[in-house]
């Protein structure tokens, strides 16, 4: 695509998002919170599947996606991919490839924590994330995960009002510093005490790319198949 067309496309996208941002501030999500569903953090414990979430919150992370997709294909596996707004806009080609073959999820727009934000900001973040991805690939999303894993009741209410199932990684005795360049640490984190029904979140870092084939092989050795969230969970 010629450079001037890319500029025009991004300008149109930004204009649409600005308008949506102005509109979303008028939305009232003061509903009965008693009906808001809790996030889902695991699937069928009696099955043989593990749900995998890939987070792409930096445009440069997309460089690691093709090799990860090769591994997923080799293991006949699937996964769910979550992009921030900036990462999505700057990687239109790979985003479309993912939309054609895998599940995309809503990660909000700007990768900001939603646990202490006011409800209007929360509404804007989720709706803009929804509008952006939908406008770029014309494919609806069904699952939402809050950026940084932080949320409050307004986060859950807004996501549910838009038809999303909110999903969180399974709580495990494993932590990771995502700034690490050590692929062995990522491998250890991704495979530690994993069992059927778990949801594992991985950032699409270089370290993740380097060890992902080992991660997939480790799951397979325990008769666990990597799958997307829509296949693991009761997503409407």
C-alpha positions in Angstrom: 0.0 0.0 0.0 1.4 3.5 -0.9 2.5 5.5 2.0 -0.1 8.3 1.4 -2.9 5.8 1.5 -1.6 4.5 4.9 -1.7 8.0 6.3 -5.2 8.5 5.0 -6.3 5.2 6.5 -4.9 5.9 9.9 -6.3 9.5 9.8 -9.8 8.1 9.1 -9.4 5.5 11.9 -8.3 8.1 14.4 -11.2 10.4 13.4 -13.7 7.6 14.0 -12.1 6.7 17.3 -12.3 10.4 18.4 -16.0 10.6 17.6 -16.6 7.3 19.4 -14.7 8.6 22.4 -16.9 11.7 22.6 -20.1 9.6 22.3 -19.0 7.0 24.8 -18.8 9.6 27.6 -22.6 9.9 27.4 -23.2 6.2 28.0 -24.7 5.3 31.3 -23.7 1.9 32.7 -25.3 2.3 36.1 -27.1 -1.0 35.9 -27.8 -3.7 38.4 -24.4 -5.1 39.3 -26.0 -8.1 40.9 -26.4 -9.5 37.4 -22.8 -9.0 36.3 -21.0 -12.3 35.8 -17.7 -13.0 37.4 -14.7 -13.4 35.0 -13.9 -16.9 33.8 -10.4 -18.1 34.6 -10.5 -21.8 33.7 -12.4 -24.3 31.5 -13.2 -28.0 31.7 -11.0 -29.7 34.3 -12.0 -33.1 32.9 -11.0 -32.3 29.4 -7.6 -32.3 27.6 -7.3 -28.6 26.6 -5.4 -25.6 27.7 -6.5 -22.1 26.6 -3.8 -19.8 25.4 -4.0 -16.0 25.4 -1.3 -14.0 23.5 -1.0 -10.3 24.5 0.4 -7.9 21.9 0.7 -4.5 23.7 3.6 -3.1 21.7 3.6 -2.8 17.8 7.1 -4.4 17.6 5.8 -7.6 19.2 4.1 -8.5 16.0 7.4 -9.4 14.5 7.3 -12.5 16.7 3.9 -13.7 15.5 4.8 -15.5 12.3 7.1 -18.0 14.0 4.5 -18.6 16.8 1.9 -19.2 14.1 4.1 -21.8 12.5 4.4 -23.6 15.8 0.6 -23.5 16.3 0.1 -24.9 12.9 2.7 -27.7 13.4 0.9 -28.8 16.6 -2.6 -28.3 15.1 -3.3 -25.9 17.9 -5.1 -22.6 18.2 -5.0 -19.5 20.5 -6.7 -16.2 21.2 -4.8 -12.9 20.3 -5.3 -9.6 22.1 -4.0 -6.4 20.6 -3.9 -2.9 22.0 -5.1 -0.1 19.7 -1.6 1.0 18.7 -0.4 -2.5 18.1 -3.4 -3.2 15.9 -3.2 0.0 13.8 0.5 -0.6 13.1 0.1 -4.3 12.1 -2.9 -4.4 9.8 -1.7 -7.3 7.6 -0.9 -9.7 10.4 -4.1 -8.6 12.2 -6.1 -9.7 9.2 -4.2 -12.9 9.0 -5.1 -13.7 12.6 -8.7 -12.7 12.1 -9.0 -15.1 9.2 -7.6 -18.1 11.1 -7.7 -17.5 14.8 -9.8 -15.8 17.5 -9.2 -12.1 18.4 -10.1 -10.7 21.8 -10.7 -7.2 23.2 -7.8 -5.9 25.3 -9.1 -2.3 25.5 -7.5 0.5 23.6 -4.5 2.0 25.4 -3.2 -0.7 27.8 -4.1 1.2 30.9 -5.3 -0.5 34.1 -9.0 -0.3 34.6 -9.2 -1.1 38.4 -9.2 2.5 39.6 -10.4 4.4 36.5 -13.8 6.0 36.5 -16.6 4.3 34.6 -16.6 6.7 31.6 -12.9 6.1 31.0 -13.5 2.3 31.3 -16.4 2.5 28.9 -14.3 4.4 26.4 -11.4 2.0 26.6 -13.5 -1.1 26.0 -15.7 0.4 23.3 -12.8 1.9 21.4 -11.0 -1.4 21.5 -14.1 -3.1 20.2 -14.8 -0.5 17.5 -11.2 -0.4 16.3 -10.7 -4.2 15.8 -14.2 -4.6 14.3 -13.6 -1.8 11.8 -10.2 -3.2 10.8 -11.1 -6.8 10.2 -14.9 -6.9 10.2 -15.0 -9.7 12.7 -16.8 -9.6 16.0 -15.0 -10.5 19.2 -16.5 -12.5 22.1 -13.9 -12.3 24.9 -12.4 -9.4 26.8 -9.5 -9.4 29.2 -8.6 -6.3 31.2 -5.2 -4.8 30.5 -2.7 -5.7 33.1 -5.3 -8.0 34.7 -6.7 -5.2 36.7 -10.5 -4.4 36.8 -13.4 -3.3 39.0 -17.2 -3.7 38.9 -17.5 -1.1 36.2 -15.1 -3.0 34.0 -17.1 -6.2 34.2 -20.4 -4.3 33.7 -19.3 -2.5 30.6 -17.8 -5.6 29.0 -20.9 -7.6 29.7 -23.1 -4.8 28.3 -21.2 -5.1 25.0 -21.8 -8.8 24.9 -18.3 -9.9 26.1 -17.3 -12.7 28.3 -14.5 -11.4 30.6 -11.6 -13.8 30.9 -8.6 -13.9 33.2 -5.6 -16.2 33.2 -5.8 -19.1 35.7 -4.2 -18.2 39.1 -1.1 -20.4 39.5 2.0 -20.3 41.7 4.0 -18.9 38.8 5.0 -15.3 38.1 7.0 -13.7 35.3 8.7 -10.4 34.6 7.8 -9.7 31.0 10.8 -7.5 30.6 13.0 -10.7 30.7 15.0 -11.7 27.7 15.5 -15.2 29.2 13.4 -17.7 27.2 14.0 -20.3 29.9 12.2 -18.2 32.4 9.2 -17.9 30.1 9.2 -21.6 29.4 9.2 -22.3 33.2 6.4 -19.8 33.7 4.3 -21.2 30.8 4.6 -24.8 31.8 4.7 -24.7 35.6 2.0 -27.0 37.1 -0.3 -26.6 34.1 -3.4 -28.8 34.0 -6.4 -29.3 31.9 -8.7 -26.3 31.7 -6.0 -23.8 32.6 -5.9 -20.4 30.8 -2.3 -19.3 30.2 -1.4 -15.7 29.2 1.8 -15.1 27.3 3.1 -11.8 25.9 4.3 -12.0 22.4 7.9 -11.2 23.3 11.1 -12.4 21.7 11.7 -14.7 24.7 8.2 -16.2 24.2 8.9 -16.7 20.5 12.2 -18.5 21.2 10.7 -21.0 23.6 7.2 -21.5 22.3 7.9 -24.7 20.4 9.2 -26.1 23.7 6.1 -24.9 25.5 3.8 -26.6 23.0 5.8 -29.8 23.2 5.6 -29.8 27.0 1.9 -29.5 26.9 1.6 -32.3 24.3 3.8 -34.6 26.5 1.0 -34.2 29.1 -1.7 -34.9 26.6 -2.9 -31.3 26.6 -3.9 -29.6 23.5 -3.6 -25.8 23.1 -6.8 -24.1 22.0 -8.6 -20.8 21.9 -10.8 -19.4 24.6 -13.9 -19.7 22.5 -13.3 -23.4 22.3 -12.3 -23.8 25.9 -15.0 -21.8 27.6 -18.8 -21.4 27.5 -18.5 -18.2 25.4 -21.9 -16.9 24.1 
